[in-house]
Amino acid sequence: MAAYTKPLPTPDQYSKGFWEATKRHELAVQYCPHCGTYEFPPYPMCPKCRAMDRTWKKVSGKGKIFAFFTVHYSTHPDFVEDVPYTVVVVQLDEQANLRVPGNMVDLKTQDIKVGMPVQAVFEDVTPEYTLVKWKLV
């Protein structure tokens, strides 16, 4: 594994479960056992029923591109050599408003279209961190 020099997340009490799952090459999001609502990004309280006890639930990692945007100018020096790059927002199959962002691994920006089916893939960037990315199904 080559040395990874880009910034990495700082997991907190709310996002720790997400990063633990990615390390296992699984996609997990917060889940409310009271009303069955999935939530990403993680919050301390369910947005639907206001329950405070949340769990992490593994999801399929399958979905469709909901939106995308291309970054042409990096505000962080570690990403200057990567521009332009495209970030996709994927709506997961489990719930209509459950969306997770990331980068595509196998598709050029000009070929990306809203509605394309994708699957989560995982990139181990350090021994401690694994990033979620997306590939065309």
N, C-alpha and C positions, 0 to 999 in steps of 0.2 A: 504494500500500500504506500503510495507516494505521500509525502508530507502535505497535509491540507492546510492552507494558509488563510482561507477565508473565514469570516466571522461565523461563530456557531451559537446556537441558542443557549440561554441560561434557563434550564427548566425550573419551574417553581412548583408550589404545592398543587396547582391546578393543571399544569401541563406535563408533569412528571410521567403520568401513565401513558401519554401519547409517545414520548421518547423511549420509554421502556419497551413498548410494543414494536416500534420501528427497529430497535436493536434486534428483536426476534424475527424481523422481516414480516411483521404483521401490521395492519392498519387498524387502530382502535380509536374510538371516539367516545366522548362522554355519553352516558345513557341514564335516563331517569327511570328507575324501576317502578315508580308510582304511575306515570302516565305514558311510558313507552316512547318518550321523545329522545331522539339523538341530538347532540349538540357539538358543533365545532365552529370556532375555537372554544376551548373549555372555559366555563364560568363556574362560580361557586354555587349558583342557584339555577334550578330549571327555569327557563324562560316561559314555559307553558303553565306549569302548576305551582311553581315557586318552592318546590321541595329542595331541601339543602343536602340530602344524602344522594350523591351521584356515584355512579360506578363507571368503569371502563368496559366497553364491549367491542369485541373484534367484529369488523365489518368485512364485506367481500373485497373491497378495494376496486370494485368495478363501478363505472359511471360513464357520463358523457360530458364533453367539454361544454361548460355553461357560458364561459366568456374567456377572453385572452387579451393580453396587451404586450406590446413589445417595448423593452427598455432600450433607448438609444443613447442615453447619457447616464453614466454611473455617478452617483454622489458619494460612493465609497471607493477608495483607491484600489481595494482588492478585487473589484469587479470591472475595472476599466478595460482590461484585455478581453473580457467576455462580451462586451456590447457589439452589436445588438443581440439581445437574447429575449426569448418570449416566455412569459409566465402564463400558465393556464389555470383556470378555476374550474374544478371538476365537481359536478353535481353527482353525488353517490347514489347508487340504486336504492339504498335502504330508505331514503326519505327525500321528498321533493326539495326541501330547503337546506339540505345537508351538503355543504360545499367545502372542498379542501383545495388549496392552491399548490402549485409546484411547477417544475420545468418538464418539458417533453424530452425524451431521450432518443427518439427515432424519427422525428418529423421536422422538416424545415418550416420556418415561420410562414412562408408563403403558402404552405400546404395545409395549415391548420384551419379547421372550420368548426364553428359552433355545432354541437350535436354529434360530433365524432365519438365513437365508443373507445374508452381507454381503460387501462388496468394499472394499478399501482405497482411500482417496482421499487427496489430499495438499493441505495448506494451507501456502502460502509465507507465513510470518509475518514474516520479515526477509529481507534479501538472502542471509544466511548460513544460515538455518534454515528447514526445512520439516517440519511435523508430520504424522504419520499419523493419519487419522481413518477412520471406517467409515460406509458407507451401505448401506441395504437393497438387495438385488439383486432 
